[in-house]
Amino acid sequence: MDDDARQQFSKLSNVTEVYPQIRFITDVRYAGKSESTSVLGLPDSSRSSGAFDGMKGAFFSSPTADEAILQIDFAKLLSDQPPSLIGKEVILRYAERGALSKAAADDDEALLDAMMGSGKPGGISIVPREKTLRIVGVIESDPSAGIGGFGGARVYLPLKTAEQLHVAQPDDLQAFLSGNSAKPSYMAMTVRVRSPKDVPQVEEAIKQLGFATFSLLDATKSLRLVFTVFDLFLGLFGSLALTVASLGIINTLVMAILERRREIGILKALGATDRDVRSLFFAEAGAMGLFGGFFGVALGWLIGSTLTWGTTIYLHRQNLPGVKISYIPWWLALGAIAFALVVSLVAGLYPAARAARLNPVDALRYE
């Protein structure tokens, strides 16, 4: 794939961004140490992906800045105190893809010299280069796995900076043999779409252009089936729990009617109407739902926070980053309380109507 393919992808419907996968292996030098690692170029849009939340330091100051972000495991190889690396400089030693003149390409000896880095001009000469970068951040997780990089990188550069390096790629020789060495080629590109539902349509369009595609939806088809079945079972259990809770409210209020028949009879004898009695029991049902929903949300939040706290402690002991298992947004909490209130009111319809129809004479003679 080259820039022509990049333009074709950009013109597809519902595509918001297309950028090449620029990944290469290089030596990183710092304070006399030299470590080999994988480097990945990140687009400027990745700053809002959430992958860098909690990072020590800051994101790249500009899309073309000579800056780098280190993954913490690699940072530990350079320093015993990774945060102290922020603001320091490292040197990248990489192989630059140069250009060969037609005359050099026609001369076997000149071609060999150029490909060995003799410095002659022209198509796929490989020249060793060095680039000084300033470290601006250290991150615990691997953000490349969540932004189309397929994971595994430990040093991150701005994408445009990585493109300007013209790093030699594994497919450069193939591009040279096919006669397309003048254009930079890429082993893969990441295509972003407006919504997950647009992925199948865009994938099909790219396949029709003659390219192979891969998306997380392809990799998670079987997993999504498992979770769909799991959600179905959870829905069934939730429905059973909701039914039992509704029957519990009905039973509680019916028992309250039996226990308070004399009270209902006195209320009616004093002038209370059927509507007054119905409203009384209806209000009791609503109060049960309101307080039940509130305490249910509080209990759910407490259980989720406890699980998150315990899991984070365990992962930190295994030298792994913590995770947030439970998250309850405010709209979900309010929605749960409102739903519990509605269910209680519906369940209280029958007991309230039964209490309203009670004959005051029969109620007073009940005891």
C-alpha positions in Angstrom: 0.0 0.0 0.0 1.1 3.5 -0.8 -0.2 7.1 -0.6 -2.5 6.4 -3.6 -4.3 3.7 -1.5 -4.3 6.0 1.4 -6.2 8.6 -0.7 -8.7 5.9 -1.9 -9.4 4.8 1.7 -10.0 8.5 2.7 -12.7 8.9 0.1 -14.8 6.0 1.3 -18.1 6.8 3.0 -18.0 7.1 6.8 -14.2 7.1 7.0 -12.9 9.8 9.4 -9.1 9.1 9.3 -6.6 7.0 7.5 -3.0 6.7 8.6 -0.1 4.3 7.9 1.3 1.8 10.3 4.9 3.0 10.8 6.7 0.5 13.0 10.3 -0.4 13.1 13.0 -1.9 15.3 15.8 0.4 16.4 18.5 0.9 19.0 17.7 3.5 21.7 20.8 5.0 23.4 20.7 6.8 26.8 23.5 7.6 29.2 25.8 5.0 27.6 23.2 2.3 27.5 21.9 0.8 24.2 18.6 -1.1 24.1 16.9 -2.6 21.0 13.1 -2.1 20.9 10.1 -1.5 18.7 9.0 2.0 17.8 5.6 3.1 16.6 4.3 6.3 15.1 1.1 7.6 16.7 -1.4 10.0 15.0 -2.3 13.2 16.8 -5.9 12.0 17.2 -4.7 9.3 19.7 -4.3 12.0 22.4 -8.1 11.9 22.8 -8.5 8.1 22.7 -8.2 7.7 26.5 -5.2 5.4 26.2 -2.9 8.0 27.7 -5.1 8.8 30.8 -2.9 8.6 33.9 0.3 8.9 32.0 3.3 10.5 33.8 4.3 13.5 31.8 2.4 14.9 28.7 1.4 14.0 25.2 3.4 15.3 22.2 3.5 19.1 22.0 2.9 19.0 18.2 2.4 16.4 15.4 5.9 17.0 14.2 7.8 17.4 17.5 11.0 15.5 18.1 9.6 13.9 21.2 9.0 10.4 22.5 6.8 8.6 25.0 8.3 5.4 26.6 6.4 2.4 27.9 7.3 1.9 31.5 8.9 -1.6 31.1 11.3 -0.2 28.5 11.9 2.9 30.6 13.0 0.7 33.5 15.7 -0.7 31.3 17.1 2.8 30.9 16.7 4.0 34.4 15.8 2.7 37.9 13.5 5.6 38.2 11.4 5.9 35.0 9.7 9.2 35.8 13.1 10.8 36.1 13.6 10.2 32.3 11.0 12.9 31.5 12.7 15.9 29.9 15.9 13.8 29.1 17.1 13.0 25.6 17.5 9.7 23.9 19.1 8.8 20.5 17.4 6.6 18.0 19.7 4.8 15.6 17.8 3.5 12.5 18.2 2.6 8.9 17.0 5.3 6.4 15.5 4.4 3.1 17.3 6.5 0.4 16.8 6.8 -3.3 18.8 5.2 -6.2 19.4 6.9 -9.5 18.5 4.9 -12.7 22.2 4.7 -13.6 23.0 3.1 -10.2 20.1 0.7 -10.5 21.4 -0.4 -14.0 24.9 -1.0 -12.7 25.1 -4.1 -10.5 28.2 -3.0 -8.6 26.8 0.5 -8.1 23.5 -1.0 -7.0 25.3 -3.2 -4.4 27.3 -0.3 -3.1 24.3 1.9 -2.8 22.3 -0.7 -1.0 25.2 -1.2 1.4 25.0 2.5 2.3 27.9 4.0 0.3 26.0 7.2 0.0 25.4 7.3 -3.7 22.2 9.0 -4.7 19.0 7.4 -5.8 15.7 4.2 -5.1 16.4 1.9 -2.1 19.8 2.7 -0.5 20.0 1.9 3.2 21.9 4.6 5.2 22.4 4.5 9.0 21.0 7.6 10.7 20.6 8.9 14.3 17.8 11.0 15.7 17.7 12.8 19.0 14.4 12.9 20.8 13.2 14.4 24.1 11.2 12.2 26.4 7.9 13.8 27.3 6.0 11.0 29.0 6.2 7.5 30.6 3.1 5.3 30.3 2.3 2.1 32.2 0.1 0.3 29.6 0.6 -0.3 25.9 -1.5 2.3 24.1 -0.7 0.9 20.7 -3.0 -2.1 21.3 -6.0 0.2 21.6 -5.4 2.6 18.7 -4.7 0.3 15.8 -1.1 -0.6 16.5 -1.8 -4.3 17.4 0.4 -3.8 20.5 4.0 -4.6 21.2 5.6 -1.2 20.8 7.6 0.3 23.6 8.6 3.7 22.2 6.1 6.1 20.6 6.8 9.0 18.2 4.4 11.5 16.5 3.3 9.9 13.3 4.5 12.8 11.1 7.9 12.7 12.8 8.1 8.9 12.1 7.1 9.5 8.5 9.9 12.1 8.0 12.5 9.6 9.2 11.9 7.5 6.0 12.8 4.3 7.9 13.5 1.3 5.8 10.7 -1.2 5.9 10.7 -5.0 5.3 8.8 -4.6 2.0 11.2 -2.1 0.5 13.1 -4.7 -1.5 9.8 -6.1 -2.9 8.8 -2.6 -3.9 12.1 -2.1 -5.6 11.8 -5.4 -7.6 8.3 -4.6 -8.6 9.5 -1.2 -10.0 7.5 1.0 -7.5 10.5 2.0 -5.3 9.9 5.7 -6.0 6.8 5.8 -3.8 6.9 5.1 -0.1 5.0 1.9 0.7 3.4 0.7 4.0 2.8 -2.8 5.3 -0.5 -1.7 6.9 -2.9 1.2 7.4 -5.4 2.0 10.1 -8.8 3.2 8.9 -11.1 4.9 11.4 -14.8 5.1 10.9 -17.6 7.2 12.4 -19.3 4.3 14.3 -18.7 0.6 14.9 -21.7 -0.2 12.8 -19.9 1.3 9.8 -17.0 -1.1 10.0 -18.5 -4.0 7.9 -19.5 -1.6 5.1 -16.0 0.0 5.0 -14.3 -3.3 5.2 -16.2 -4.6 2.2 -15.4 -1.4 0.2 -11.7 -1.9 0.9 -11.8 -5.5 -0.1 -13.4 -4.5 -3.4 -10.3 -2.3 -3.9 -8.2 -5.4 -3.8 -6.8 -5.1 -0.2 -7.1 -7.5 2.7 -8.7 -6.1 5.9 -8.7 -6.9 9.6 -10.8 -5.4 12.3 -11.4 -6.0 16.0 -15.0 -7.0 15.0 -13.6 -9.9 13.0 -11.5 -11.1 15.9 -14.3 -10.8 18.4 -17.2 -12.5 16.5 -17.0 -15.7 18.5 -16.5 -13.6 21.7 -19.5 -11.5 20.9 -21.6 -14.6 20.4 -20.6 -15.8 23.9 -21.4 -12.5 25.5 -24.7 -12.3 23.6 -25.7 -15.7 25.1 -24.4 -14.5 28.5 -26.4 -11.3 28.3 -29.5 -13.4 27.5 -29.0 -15.5 30.6 -28.4 -12.4 32.7 -31.6 -10.9 31.2 -33.6 -14.1 32.1 -32.2 -14.0 35.7 -32.9 -10.3 35.9 -36.5 -10.9 34.8 -37.0 -13.6 37.4 -35.6 -11.3 40.1 -37.9 -8.5 38.9 -40.9 -10.8 39.0 -40.1 -12.0 42.5 -39.6 -8.4 43.7 -42.9 -7.4 42.2 -44.7 -10.3 43.9 -43.0 -9.4 47.1 -44.3 -5.9 47.0 -47.8 -7.1 46.2 -47.7 -9.7 49.0 -46.4 -7.1 51.5 -49.2 -4.6 50.6 -51.9 -7.3 50.6 -50.8 -8.4 54.1 -50.8 -4.8 55.2 -54.4 -4.6 54.1 -55.4 -7.7 56.1 -53.5 -6.3 59.1 -55.0 -2.8 58.8 -58.6 -3.6 57.9 -59.9 -1.9 61.1 -57.7 1.1 60.4 -59.1 1.3 56.8 -62.7 1.0 58.2 -62.1 3.8 60.7 -60.6 6.0 57.9 -63.7 5.4 55.7 -66.1 5.9 58.7 -64.4 9.3 59.3 -65.0 10.3 55.7 -62.1 9.0 53.7 -63.0 8.2 50.1 -61.9 5.3 48.1 -59.5 7.6 46.3 -57.9 8.6 49.6 -57.3 5.0 50.6 -56.0 4.1 47.2 -53.6 7.0 47.3 -52.4 6.0 50.7 -51.4 2.5 49.7 -50.1 3.7 46.3 -47.8 6.1 48.1 -46.6 3.3 50.4 -45.7 1.2 47.2 -43.9 4.2 45.7 -41.9 4.7 49.0 -40.9 1.1 48.9 -39.6 1.4 45.3 -37.8 4.7 45.9 -35.9 3.6 49.0 -35.3 0.1 47.6 -33.9 1.6 44.4 -31.7 4.0 46.3 -30.2 1.3 48.6 -29.9 -1.1 45.6 -27.8 1.4 43.7 -25.7 2.1 46.8 -25.1 -1.6 47.4 -24.2 -2.1 43.8 -21.7 0.7 43.8 -20.2 -0.6 47.1 -19.8 -4.1 45.7 -18.2 -2.8 42.4 -15.8 -0.5 44.3 -14.7 -3.3 46.6 -14.1 -5.6 43.6 -12.1 -2.9 41.8 -10.1 -2.2 44.9 -9.3 -5.8 45.5 -8.4 -6.5 41.9 -6.2 -3.5 41.7 -4.2 -4.6 44.7 -3.7 -8.1 43.3 -2.6 -6.7 39.9 -0.2 -4.3 41.5 1.4 -7.2 43.4 1.9 -8.9 40.0 3.5 -5.8 38.6 0.5 -5.1 36.3 -1.5 -1.9 35.9 -4.8 -1.7 37.8 -8.2 -1.9 36.1 -11.6 -0.4 36.9 -14.1 -3.2 36.9 -17.2 -1.3 37.9 -18.4 2.1 36.7 -21.8 3.6 37.5 -22.6 6.9 35.7 -25.0 9.2 37.3 -27.7 8.7 34.5 -27.6 5.0 35.1 -28.0 5.4 38.9 -31.0 7.8 38.4 -32.5 5.5 35.8 -32.3 2.5 38.1 -34.0 4.4 40.9 -36.7 5.6 38.6 -37.2 2.1 37.2 -37.5 0.7 40.7 -40.1 3.4 41.5 -42.2 2.6 38.4 -42.1 -1.2 39.1 -43.3 -0.6 42.7 -46.1 1.7 41.6 -47.3 -0.9 39.0 -47.0 -3.6 41.6 -49.0 -1.5 44.1 -52.0 -1.0 41.7 -53.8 -4.2 42.8 -53.4 -3.8 46.6 -54.3 -0.2 46.5 -57.5 -0.9 44.5 -58.4 -3.8 46.9 -58.0 -1.6 49.9 -60.1 1.1 48.3 -63.0 -1.4 47.7 -63.0 -2.5 51.3 -66.4 -2.1 53.0 -66.0 0.0 56.2 -68.7 -2.1 58.0 -66.9 -5.4 57.2 -63.6 -3.7 58.1 -64.8 -2.6 61.6 -66.3 -6.1 62.3 -63.1 -7.8 61.2 -61.8 -8.1 64.8 
